[in-house]
Amino acid sequence: MLTGSEVRRKFLDFFVLKGHREAHSSSLVPANDPTLLFTNAGMNQFKDVFLGLEKRDYSRATTSQKCVRAGGKHNDLENVGFTNRHHTFFEMLGNFSFGDYFKKDAIAYAWELITSKEWFGIDKAKLYATIFKGEAGVERDIEAYDLWVGQGVPKDRIFEMGLKDNFWQMGDTGPCGPCSEIHYDMGPTASEQGHPECHFPCDCGRYVEIWNLVFMQFDRDANGKLNPLPKPSIDTGMGLERVTAVLQGVISNYETDLFTPLIKRAAQLTGTSLTKELEKEAKAKSAASLRVIADHSRAATFLISDGVLPSNEGRGYVLRKIIRRAITHGRLLGQTKPFLYEMVFAVCDLMNDAYPELSEGAGRVSKAILAEETRFAHTLGLGLQKLEQDLLDAQLVYEQLKEIAADPKKTKAAGENPDDFPMLKRELELGPRYNGANAFKLYDTFGLPLDFMVDATRDRGLEFDHLGFEHAMNQQRERARASWKGAAKQTANPVYQQLPRSLFEGYRQTRSDGCEVLAIIHNGQGARELKVGESGEVILDHTPFYAESGGQVGDRGWFYSDDHNTVVADVTGCYSPIQGVRAHQVVAKQALRVGDKVDAVVNADVRESTMRNHTATHLLHAGLREVLGKHVKQAGSLVAPNHLRFDFSHFTAVEDEELQDIEDIINKEVLRNQIVETITDVPIDEAINTYHAMALFGEKYGDKVRVVRIGDFSTELCGGTHTGATGEIGLIKILKEGSVSSGVRRVEAITGLGSLAHFRMDHQLEGVVSAFANPTFAHKPRKDGAPLSDELSAHAEIVSPAEALEAELEKKDSEIKRLTRELDSARMKSASASVSTANIGGQIKDVKGVKVLAHRVDNLERAQLRTLVDQLRDKMGSGVVVLGSASNGSVSLIVGVTKDLTGRVQAGKVIGPVAQKVGGKGGGRPDLAEAGGKDAGALDAALDGAYAVVESLLA
C-alpha cells in the first residue's frame, strides 16, 4: 500500500517521465492576483501563462500544489470534520500543457497512470468517466468521448454532463473549455445518505471524483463569444487526499496516513481517548472535533508559513476563523488550555518530505498560533457572558409575551396593535427560543461553536432558531463572495503577445545604442508612430531600462536619436506587461516611429540612488532577523530613488534600542565595503537548499533564479539592481517604524545623499535647539549617583541636543502646569468669593417655598463648577442651584438639587430648557445634571429663565 507521500511522488515521477517539468508548489498567497483570496487550484501559478501574460521555457509542467478553500467564493469551512472529503487545506496534483499536447495525450496519460499496474493500478471496473454533453450553444465533446472509448472504457461507463459539471472557465472572460472527470466507486458502505443500491452519478458520497481534466480550447470575449484558442492547453487536478484514500482502501480521507498521525496527536493534546470506533465513526462529536483540529492545524501552519497572520480582515480574518474554530473544538473535547500551537510541529514532521521549508519557520508559526490562542481565550470568555445574557433575555421576552397575551388590557397598555395579536399568538405557539441572528453574531464574532450554543439553549429550556442562524450565515457568505470577486484577469493584449522578448542589458550598463523600436502603444492600441507631445508605450529589442518588479521602481531616462545628441522622448517609467517584454512609458519630444533606432539612456543618478536603497533593503532585512529573530520575513517593500520602505512579520513594536542596534549592525556592513555578488541562472532548489537564499513573500520565481549575496550577512533571490559593494551605499538612516496591520511592521529608511540631507536638517534643528537649551553645558548626572564636582569631565556625559531640548521642554511643561494650577486656584477663589452669602443674597429667590439660585461664574472648568455647586448646596441647606460659565465662546451649565427636593424637582428636567436657550443640551442624575452650549451671548437670559423653569416643575 502506497503512503500519501509516495502517492505524491509517484504522480510527479510519472509526468516527469512524460517530458514534464516538475515545478514547486507556489505560495498559498497568490502572487499579483487580486482575484483570489487564496491559491485554490494547481493552475493558479500558471494563470498568466494560460492568459498569455507570461512565457516559460517549457511547455509541459507537473506540480503538487498546496491549496486552501476557506473563504470568499470557495468556502468549505463549515463542512470540514463532518464529511469524509471536505478540507480547508489540501494538495492538488496536476499536469499542464501550454499549447503542447491536448485531449488525446491528456486522456491517455490519465488512464495509464491510474490503471497501470506499474503506477496506481486502480481497478478499471470501479471507474467512470464524464464528458461535456453540449449545452448553451457549445457543441458536445465527441472527441473526448471517442478518446475514452479508445482507451477501453465501456460506453455504459461514460456519462455526459452539462455546463455546471463539465465546462470550466477562468472567469467571465478568458480561457475556457469542456472538461472530463474520472470518478471512483467507493462501494455501498460509502453512501452518506443510505443509498447502498444507487447507481452512478448518484451524489450520495459513494462515487468520488478523483481527477478533472480541463481542455482549454476557447477564449470567451467581452460579448460572450467563444473563439478557438490558437494553442489549446491542458489543466488537470487530482486531489491528493482523495486518491490516497482510494489507494489505501479507506472511505474517508481522514483515515489515510495524511491525517491519522495528526488526529492521534490532537487526541493526546486534548486528552481524548482514541479508539478504533472513534476513528471511524464520523458522526461522533469527538471524532468530528479531532478531524477539525487535524485539518485546521494543517491550514494554519501552511498559511502562517506563507506570510498570512491572524487579523480582522481579508486573508488574516479567514485564518483567525480557522484557528478559533479548531480551538473551540478543542474546548468541546475538554481542553481549555492552549494546545493548537503544539500541533504545528506534528504538521511539520508529517509534511517535511514535500515541504522542508516548514521546519525552518516552525517556531515562528507556533508562536503566532499561541498568541492567537491566548487572545481568543479572553474573547471566548466575553462570548460566553454574552450568550448567558442573550438566553436570559430570551426567557424574559417570552414571559412578557405570555403576560401580554393573557390580558388584552395589558396588550393595549403596552402599546401593542390589536391587529398584531394573532402574530403574538403564533410566537407563543413556537415556544421560548433563542434568536438565530443573535447566535450567529456570537459564532462569527466570538467563535462560539454552533453545537455548544444549541446545547446551552436546550439546557435553558429554549428552542434554537436554526432557520434564523442559517439565514444570517448565508448573508455572511454572500458578503464574503462579493468582497472577493475582484476583477477577472484578461488575456494579454495581442500586440504584446506577438512580440519577442526584450533583451535586458541594464545589469551591466545604463546606455544601449541602436535600439530598434519594435512596437508603439498609444491609448491602448497599437500605433505606427507617436507625435510630438503624445504619451505612449514603446517596446525596444534591447534596453538598459529596469522594469518595475520586486518592489523596485522602474528606471527613468531618455531616448536619443541616432545622432546620439537629440532627445527623442522622455522615459518616465518602465514595466513588463507580459514576462520578458519591457514597455517604456514615454512622452515624445520628436516624432517616434516603429522601426526607428534610438539610444536608450537611463538617468544614472536616479538608478544609482535606487541601487543604494535596494542593497540597503537586503542589509536591513538581514539586520532585522539578527536582532529580532529568524521569524522575521519580508511582507512587502518599496525601493525608490529617494527612500526605501520595508514591511516584515513581527508581533510587537520594535523598541528604540532595537532599532539603534539594527542601524549599527547594517552600517558596520556598509563600512566593511563588502562585495555584492550576483549569481545568475541558479536552479531554484539549489538557490534555496545550497545557497540558503531567502525567497520573499508574494514573489513569483521561475525555475532559474538570480542570487544576490553580501558576504555571509545576506543571501536573497532577487532580480533587482544593486551596488557593486556595500560602501557605495554611504550610510543607512532609519527614519521610523510602525504598524501596517496585525503582525506586520514597517520600517522606512534613506541612504546616500538622502542621509546627508537628513543630517543637514538635523544640524539646522540643533542650531534652533541651542537657542533654547545649550547642550555644551548640560550634563547628565553621574552614573554612581554622587553629586557633580570638579572632576565633572571624568564622570559626566555631555547631553545631546535632543536630550537637552527634552529636558528644557520638561522644565517648561512643569512651569506651565504650576502656573495653570495657580490660575485655577485664583479663579476658584474668585468664584467662591463671588458666591458668598453676602454677594448672592439678592439672587436667591423663593419659588413656591423652594430656594433657587441662578448665577454666572465665567472661565471655570466642569470640575470646578461641580465643586462650587456642592459648596452652594451646603450653604443653602435646601434648594436648587443653577450655575453657568462662559469660556472661549462656549458655555458650561450645571444644576444641583439638594437631596430633600429631588422628589419634587429633578436636576435633569431643570437643565434641559436652560441649555436649549444657549444652543445646547444635557442631562444627569436627579440631584446633579450638566450641559454644554454654543451661544455665550444668551447665557444671562438663560440663567434668568431658570427660576421660571423650576416654578413650572413645582406646579
N, C-alpha and C positions, 0 to 999 in steps of 0.2 A: 504494500500500500504506500503510495506517494505521500510525503508530508506536504503541507501547504507551501513551504519554501521550495521543495523540489518541483511542485506543480508550476510555480512561477518561473523557476529556472528552465524547466523543460519547454515551456511555451516560448520563451525568448530564444533558446537554443535552436528550436525548430525553424523560426523565421530567420535567424542569422544564417542558417544553412541554406535558406532560400534567397540569400542575397540582400537581406535587410540590414540596415544599420541599427544597432541597439542604442537607443537614446535613454538617458537617465530621466527619472521622473522629474517633472517641473514642480515648482512650489505650489502649495495649496492656495497661495495668494496670486491670482492671475497677473502676469506681467503686462502692463499697459493695456488692460482690457476692462473698461468701466462697466461693461455689460454684465459682468459676472461677479457674484458675491464671493464664491469660492470656485476653485478648479473642480469640476464635477464630471469630467469625461476625459478619456485619453487624448481626444483630438484637440483639446484646448490649447496645448502648447504648439500645435501645428496650424492653428486657426489662420494666422497671417499667411502661411504657405498656401493653404487652400484658397484664400482670398486674393492671392497674387501680390500681397504686400511684402513678402519675404521670399528669398531664394535660399535653398540649401544646396550643399554639394553632394547630395544623394537624393534619390527618387523613391526609395523604399525605407521604411522605418518600423521598428517594433519597440514597445515600451510596456512597463508595468507602472501605471500612473496612480499616485495616491490621490484620492478624491474625497470630498465632503459634500453631503447633501443634508443641510440642516437649517436653511433659511432662504428667503426670497421665494422664487418660483419652485425651487426644488427643495422640499422640506419633508423629510421622513422622521423628524424628531419624535413625534407623539407615538409612532408605531414601534419604535425601537425597544426591544426587550420583550414585546408581546407577540411578535410574529417570528417565523423561522428565518426570514431573509431580509428584514429591514435593518439598515445600519446608518449611522451618521458618517463614520469613516469607512472607506472600503478601497480596494485596489482594482483598477480596470486594466486588464490585459488587452493589448491591441496590436494590430498590424495595419500599416498605412501605405498607400501608393499615391504618389504625387504626379499624376499623369503618366504613370508607368503601366502596370498591369491593371486589368479591370475585372469584370464579373467572372470570366472563365477561370482565371487563376485564383481569385479570392475564394470561390466556392470549392475548387479543387483542394486548395491548401487547408481550408477549414475541415473538410470531410476527412482528409488524410490525417490531420493532427488528432482529431477526436476519436477516430475509429481504428486507426492503425495500431497493431499490437506493439509496434516499436515505440509508439508515443503514448497516447492516453488509453487507447483500447476500449472505448465505451461501446457497449452492446448496441449495434445498429437497430435492433428490434425495439429499443426503447427511445428512439429519436424521431422527431418530427421536424419538418421544415415548413416555413411560411413564405409566401411571396406577395407582392402587391397585386391586387385584383383588377386595378384600373378604376379610377373614380375622378369626378370633377374635371373631366376633360383630359386627364392624364391616362395614357394607354396602359393596359395590363402588361406586367413584366413577363412576357412569354419567354424571353431569353433566359431569365433566371430559372423558370420552370423547366425548360429543356435541359439546362445545365445540371439541375438536381437529379432529373431522371437519368442523365448521362452518368452520374456518379453512382447509380444503382439504387437510389431512394425510391421505394414503391410509390406509385401515383396516389394511392389512398393515404399516404403519409405526408403529402404535400398539400397544404391548405392555403387558401387565398384570403387576404385581409384588406381592409380599406385604408384610407388616409390616416386614420387615428393610430393604427398599429404598425403599418408598413410603408409609411412615407416619412422621410426625415428632412427637416430644413433647419439651417443655422439660425435664421431669423425671418422677418417679414420679407426681406430681400436677400439675395446672395445664393451661394451654392445649396443645392437640394437634390433629392432623388429618392427612388424607391429603396426599400431595404428588405432583407431576407433574414429571418430569425431561425435559430435552432433551439428546439425545446427538448427536455428530457422528462420521461415518465418516472417519477419518484415512487410510484406504487400506491395502492389503495390507502395504506396507512398514513400517507402524507396529506390526505384530504383534510382541510381545516373546517369543512362545512358538512361533514358526514355524507359525502357522495362517493362511496367506495366503488360503485359500478359506473362512474361517469366516463365520458369519452372526451378526447381532445377536440376542441380547445377549451374545455371547462376551466374556469379560473378559481377553482376551489383550493388551489395550492398543490395539487398533485402534479401538474405539468409546469415545469420550471424553465423559463427562458435562460439559456446559458451563454448564447452568443448572438450578437446582432451584427450583420454585415450591411453597411450602408454604401450604396452605389451613387456617388455624386456625379450626376450626368447632366444636370441643368443649372442655369443661373437665372433666378427669378428677378426680373427688373421691377422698377417702382410701379409699373402698371399691372403687375401680377403675371406678366407673360413669362413662360418658361423657354429660355433659349439654350440650345445644346452647348455644353462646355467643349471648347476645342480639345482639352485634355481631361477626360473623365478620370475621377480619382476614387480611391477606396479608403473607408474609415470603419474599422471594426472595434467592437467592445465586448469583452468577456469578463464577467465578474469573478475575480479570483476566489472569493469566499464560496460562491455558488458551485463552481466547477470542482473545488476541493471537496465540498460536501458530497457531490456525485461520486467522485473518485474514491472517497473514504467510506462510501456506503452508509451515510447518515442522512437523516431527513432535514435536520436543522443545521444551518451554518455555525451555530453556537456549539455544536457537538464536534466540530473539527478542531485540529490541533492549532488552528489560528486563534482560537478563543479559550479552549479548556484550561491552559495554564493561567490565563488572566482571571477566569471565573474562580479557579482554586485559590488564587492569591486574594481575590476580593472576599472570598469566604473566610480566609484566615484573618484579614484585616477587620472584618465586621463581626467576627465571632459566630459565623453561621455554620451549622453542621451540614456538610455537603455529602449527600447520599446519592446513589445511582438514580433513585426515584426522583430526587430533587433535580438532578441534572437534566433529566429527560421530560419532566412534567412542565410543559410550557405555561400552563395556566396557574401554577402555584405562584403566589405573590413573591415568595422569597427567591424562587428561581428567576422570575422576571427581573427582580431588583438586581440580582447578581449579574444578569446579562446586560442590564443598563449600565452598571458600573464598568464592566469589562469593555463594552463598546465605547462608552463616553471617555474612558481613560485613554483609549487609542486616539480618539479625535482630539482631545485636549492636548495630549503630548505632541502630536504632529503639528497642530495649529500653532502652539506657542513656539515650537522649534522653528517654524517658518515665519515667525515675527509677529503673530497676532497676540494681543494681550487683552484680558477682560476689560470691558468698558461699557458705557451706556448707549453706544450707537454702532451701527454698521456691523462689521465682522466681529468686533470685540463684544458686542451685545449678544450675538449668537453664541460665541464661545462662553460667555458668562452663563447663558441659559443651559448650555451643555454641562458645564461644571456643576452648577447648582442643582440640576436635575439628578446628577449622579450622587451628590451629597445627600439630597433628600431621600433617595432610595437607600443610601447607607443608614440614614436615621430610621427608616421603616424596618430595617434589619436590627435596630437597637444600638447602632454606633453613633454616639453623639460627639465624639472627639474627632479631630482632623485625621483622615486616613487616605484620602484620594491622592495626596501628594506622593505617597509611597507606591502607588500603582505605576507611577512614571517609570520606575526602574524595572518593573516587570515587563512593561511595554518595550523598553529599550532592549532588554535581554532577548525578548522574543523576536523583534524585528531587526536585530543588529546585522544579520547577514545581508539583507537587501538595503538597509539604510544605516550604514555605520556612522553617519554624521549625527545620529540621535544621541549616541553615548557622550559626545563632547559637550552637549548642552543639557544633559540630564539634570545637573544640579540647578541650573537656572530655571528650567521648566518646573522642577519640583518646588522651588521657592515661590514661583508665581502662583502655583495652584494652592500652596499652603496659605499665602497671603489672601487669596480669594476665599478659602475655607474659613479663615479667621473673620474676614469681613462678613461673610454670609451668616455665620453663627449669630452675629448681632442682628442682622436683617431678619433672619428667621424668627428670632425672639419677638421682634416687633410684629411680624406677620401673625404669630400665634396669639398675641394680645388682641390684634385687630379681629381675628377670627372669633375669639371669645366674645368680643363686644358685638360683632355682627350677629352672632347666634342669639345673644341676649335680646338684641333689638328685634330680631325676627319673632321671638316668642312674645315680646311685649306688644308688637304691632298686631299679632294675631289675637291676643287677649282683648286689645282695644276694639278690634273689628267685631269680636263676639259681643262686647258690651253695646256697641252701636246698633248691631243687628237685633239685639234683644229688646231694645227700647227705641221706637221711632222718634220719640221726643228728643232723645239724645242725638239721634241722627240729624235732626233739624238744628239742635244747639251746636253741633259740631260743624255746621255749615255744609253738610252733605246734600247734594242734589237728590231729591226723592227718585228721580229717574235712574240714578246710579245704583239704587238698592238691589235690583236683580244681579248686577255685576258683583256687588258686595257679597251676595249670597253664593255666587259661584266661587269667589275667593275662599269663602268659608268651607265650601264643599271640597275644595282642593286640600284643605288642611294646612297646618302650620308648615312653612317651608322656607328654605334659605335661598335667597335670590342668586341665580346663576351668574348674572353680570358682576355682582359683588365678589362672588367666589373667583371669577376669572381674574379680577384685579389682584387678588391675593396670590393667585397662581402665577400671574405674569410679573408682578412687581416684587413679591416677597419669596417666590419659588415654592410656595406650599403645594405639595403634590395633590392631585385630584382625589386619589384613593383616601388619603388622610382626611381631606375635608368632608368627603362623603361619609366616612366612618364617624367623624366628630359630630356631623349633623344628625346622623341616625341616633347616636348616643344621647342627644338632647331631645329626642322625640320629634324631630323635624324631618320633612321630606327635602331632598336635594333637587334643585331646579336644573336638571340635566339639559333641557332644551335651551334655557337661557345661557348656560355655560357654553354650549356648542355654538350658539349664535354669536356670542362675544368672541369665541375662538376663531370662527370663520371670518368675522370682521377684521381681526388682527392679521390673519393670513392674507386677506386681500390688501391690507395696508402694506404688508411686507412685500407682496408681489409688486405692487405699484411703485414702491420706493426703490426696487432694484431692477426695473425694466431696462433702464439705460437706453442708449442709442445703439441700434444694431450696426455692427461694422459693415462697411460697404466694400465691395471688391475694388481693387486699386484702379485708379484712372488708367485707361488703356495706353495713354501717352507714356506713362511711366513704365508700365508693364513691358512695353516693347523695346525699352532702351537697354543697352548693355551696361554693365557696372561701371561706375566712375572709379578710375584708379586714384587712390588717396596717397598723396606724396607728402602730407603735412607732418609726418613724424620726423622727416629729415630736413625739411626746408619750409620757408614761408613764401616762396615765389616759384611759380611754374610758368614758363613761357610757351607760347604756341599752343594754347589750349583751344580745342575746337568746340564751338557751340553746337551741341547735338540737338537740343530742343529748347523751346521757349514756351512758357505757360503764362497766359495773360487772362485774368478774370476766370480762371478755372478751365480754360480751353487752350488747346494747342495753337500756337501762332507762329508766323514766319518771321516776325520782327517786333521789336519794341521801339516805339517812337520816343523822341526826347521828352523827358518828364514822366513817362509811364513807368509804373511799377509792375514787376512780374517775377517769375522764377526762371532761372537759367541752368541748364544741365550741361556740364563740360565733360569731355572724355577723360581728362585727368585734372587734378586740382590739389592745392595745398590746404584748402579750407576744411577745418574740422566741423563736422555736422553735430548739432546738439545731441548729446547722448550721455547716459550715466550720470546725470546731474550737471555736467559741464555744458556751458552755453556754447552756441556756435560762433565761429570766427567772424570778424568783420574786416572789411578792407576795400579793395578796388579792382576793377578790370581796366587794364590799359590796352590801347590799340597796338597794332603790330609795329608802330614806330617807337614803342617802348616808353613813350613820354606823355601821350594824351589820355586822360581819364575817360573811359567809355561809359562806366557805370560805377556807382557806389554800391558796395555789398553790405547790406545791413544785418545779415544773418545767414545761417546755413543749416539745413536739416535734411533728414532722409525720409522721403515719402514712402519708399519701399527699401528693403535692405539692399545695400550696395549702390544705390543711386543717390547722389547728393544734389539737392536743389538749393541754388544760391538765390537768396531774396535780394533783388536789386532795384535800384532806381536809375533809369537810363539817363546819361548825360549827353550821349550822342545816339544816333540810330544804331540798333544792335540786331543782327540778323542771324538766322540759322546758317551754319557753315562758316561764320566769321572765326578768325583766330584772334585770341586775346591773351594777354599776360595776366594771370591771376595772382594778385599780391595781397597777402594777409597783413593787417595792421600789426606790426611786430610788437609794439608797445602793449597793445591790448592782449595779444597772445601771451607775451611773457608774464604779464600780471596774472592772467588766468592760470598759467602753468604753475606759478608760485603758490597760488591758492589751492590748486589741485594736489600738488605734492604735500602741502601743509595739511590738507584734509586726511591724507593717509597717515601722516605723523600723529595728527590729533586722534584718529581712530585708535591707533596703537597705544597712545598715551592714556586715553580713557580706559582701555582694557587693562592696562598695567596698574592704574591707580584704583579704579572702581571694581574691577573683576572681569573675568573672562565671559561673564553673561552679557556684557555689552556687545551689541551688534548694531550695525548701521540700519536705520529705518527711513532713510531719505537724505538727500543732500542737494545743495546748490553751489556750483563753483562758477563764480562770475569774476570779471576783472577787478572789481572794487571790493569784494568781500567774499567770504565763504560761510555757508550755513550747514550744520551737520546735525541730523536727528539720530537718536540712538535709544536703545532699550535700557531703561533703568527705572527703579521703583520709587526713588526718593529724590529730592532736590540735591544737587551737588554743592557741598559746603565750600565756602570761600577758600579755606585752606587746601581742599582737594583741587580746586581749580588752579590755585597757585602751584601746587605740586605738578599738575599736568602741564602747565605752561613752562615750568622749569625743565621738566623732562624733555619735552619736544624741542625746546630751544637749545638744549645741550646737543641734540641730534643735528640741529641746524649748524651749530658751531663746529661740530665734528666734520662737516662738509663731506658727508657720506655720498658715495656714488649712487645714483638712482639707476638701477639696472632694469632693462626691459627684455623679456624673453618671449619671443613670438612663436606662434603655431604649436603651442603645447597642448596635447590631448587633455581634455577636461579632467579625466580621472587622475592623470599624472600630476596635473597642477594642484589638485586638492590633496591627494594622498602622498605625493613625493615632495612637492614644494610647500605643502601645507598652506596654500594660498587661501585667503578668505573669499568666499563667494558672497556677494552682497544682496541684501533683501530687495526683492522686487525687480532684480535684473534678470534678463534672459540671455543665456550663454549658448554658443554653438558647441560643436564637438572639438574645435580647436580654439584656444583662447590665448590671450596675451597676459603675461605675468609681470607685475611691477614690484621689484624687490628693493628695499632700502636696508642694506646690511642685514643684521639679524633682528632688526627692530620691527620691520613691517613687510608683509608679503600679501599682495592682493591681486585678484583678477581685475584687470582694468584696461579699457581701450582708449583712455584719455591721454592728453599731452602733459608732459612733466618736465621739470628742470633736469639738467644733467647731473647736478649734485645738490645736496640739501642746503649748502651755503648760499646758493643763489636766491633762496627764499628771503634772506635778510634777517627778518625777525617775525615771529608769530605773536600777535597780541590777541588774547581772548577778550571780547567785549562784554558778552553777557551770556547767561544760562537761564533757561526757564522751561516750563512745561508746555508740551504740544497737545498731549492727550494722556489718558490713563496709561502709565507705564512707559511713556515716550517723552524724552527730554530733548532740548535743542540748545546747541552752542553756536554762537556767531563769533567770527574772528576776522582779522585782517593781517596782511603780510606786506613786506617790501615797503614801497613808498607810502602805502596806506598806513602802516605802522608809524612811519616818520611823521606823517601829517597828524596822526593821533597824538604823538608825543609833543609836537609843537603846540597843539591845542592845550594839552596838559600843562605845558610850560607857561603859556599865557594865563591859564587859570591859576597857576601857582603865584604869578605876579599879583593877581587880584586878591588871592588869599592872604598874601603877605601884608596887604593894606589893613586887613582885619586882625591877623594873628601872625606874629613873626616867628617862624619855625626855628630860626637860628638860635634864639634864646629860650626856646621852650624845651623842657627836658622831661623825659619820663622819670617816674620815681625809681629809686634804687631797687634792684631785684631782691635784695635782702631785707627791704622794708625800713632800713635805717634812714635818718634824715640826711639830706644832701649837705655836703661840707666842701672844703677846699679841693678835695680830690674828685670834684664833680666830673671831670673829663674821664676819669678812670672807671667810675661806677654808673654814670648816667648815659642814656642814649638820646641823641638828638631826635626830636619828634618830626615826622614827615609833615609836609604842608597839609595833607588831608587830615592827619590826626590833630594838627594844631587848629585847623578850622573847626573840626568836630568838637574839640574842647571849648573853643570860643563860642560856638553856637549853643553848646550845653549851658555855658555860663550865662549867655544872653537869654536862653529859654528859662532858666531858673529865675533870672531877674524879672522877666515878663510875668511869670507865674506869681512871683511875690507881689509885684505891683498890681496884678489883677485881683489877687486876694485882698489887698489893701483897699482897692477901689470898690470891690463888692461889699467889703465891711463898712466902708464910708457910706455907700448907697443905702445899705440896710439900716445903719444908724439914723440916716436922714429920714428914711421912710418910717421907721419906728417913732421918730420924734414927731413926724407929721401926723401920725395917727394917735398921738397921746390923747388922753381923755379931755384935756383942755382944748385941743385943736379940733377934735371931731364931734364934740358935744352937740354942735348945731346940725350936724349931718345925720345923727341918729334919729330916726323918726319912728313914731309909734303907729304901726299899721295894724288895726284891729287887735290891739293888745300884744302885738309882737314887735320887738325892737329890730329895726332894719337899718343897716349902714351900707351906703354905696360910695366908694372913694377911689380916687385916681392916684397911683404911685408909679411914675414913669421909670424906665431903664432898669427894671428888676427882672431877674430870670424866674422861670417857673418855680424852682425850688425855693427861692426867696419869697415868692408870693405865698407858697404853702405855709412857710414859717410865720409870715405876717398874719395870715388868716387864723392860724392856731392861736397866736397871741391875742388877737382881737376877740375871738370867741371866748377865750378865758376871761378877758376884761369885762365883756358884756354879760357873761354868765348864761344868758339865754337870748338867742336872737339869730338873725341872718346877716352874713357879711358878704358883700359883693365888691371885689377889687378888680381894677383894670390897669394895665400897664402898656404904654406905647414905647417902642424902641425900633429905630431904623425903619419906620413906616409900617411895622407890623404890630398887631395887638395881641396881648395875652389877657385872658379873663379867668377868674376863679371865684367860686361861690362856696361858702361854708355855712352849714346849718348845725346848730347845737343839737345834741342827741335827743333832748326832750321835745324838739319840734319836728323831727323827721316824719312823724305820723301825720302831720298837717301840711308841712312844706318839704318838698324834696329838692335837693340842690340841682339835680339834672333838669328838672322842669323849670327852674328859675333861669339857668344859664342859656337854654335854647333860644328863647325870644330875645335875650340881651345880645347874644352872639350874632343873631341874624342882622341886627342893626349895624354891625361893623363888618358885615360880609363874611361871617364865619359860622361854624357850628361846633358843638361839643357835647359832652355827656360825662357821666360818672356815677358815684355812689349817692345814696340819699343824703349823706352828710357832707360830701365833698365832690365838686364837679369842676372840670376845666374846659376851656375852649380857646380857639385862636381866631384871628380875624385879619383883614387886609386894609380896612379903612380907619386909620388912626384919627382922621378928622371927625368921625362920627362917635368917638369914644365917650365924650362928655354927655352927649344926648342919650347914648345907650345906658350909661350909668344912672342918669336922671330918671330914665324909664323903668329902672329896676324896682322901684317902690310900687309902681302900678302892677308889675308882674306878680310880686308877692301878694298884693291885695287881691288880685284875681284868683289866686290859688287858695286864699283863705275864705273866699265867698261861700 
